Amino acid sequence: MVKHQRRRATTTKVKRKADKKFFKKVQHDDAEVAKHWDFRKTREHNMKRLGLAHDVNRAVGKLPGAAPAGERVDQAVELEFVDIPQQADLTKIGTNDRRPPMSEDKQAYIVKLMAKYGDDCAKMARDVKRNPQQLTEAKLRKMVAKYDGLSDKHRLVARR
């Protein structure tokens, strides 16, 4: 009877140890707080030393006149309805200027596809030469819709 030789165990991979001092440094918007902040102490201790509330919920406590937990209070609440005057400037409500517009590269990418195929995103998705990133039909449809929705101010590449 032949005894089979055991396979040698493979060498274990060397793993990097995480840095012991890996933490986000606290950034303060207020110059006074930044000047008096002591990084060796806890956040709670620093806030107390500066005269600020560490936990706002604990600092405020219960509201006066609030019902104790588990008790039901039946009171009539009087509501007052206020008429909102009609404004002529309601057209601006639907636009969100903070959303970043399409980059120039993405615009050039979609314009090149739209020049050949128009709005047919299924054909755009199958074209390997003009769609080298192999974007799906759904992604291309979203890009076309986003490009069509751009204002003239944000449209960097003209449609051919």
Order of alpha helices (4+ residues) and beta strands (2+ residues): alpha-alpha-alpha-alpha-alpha-alpha
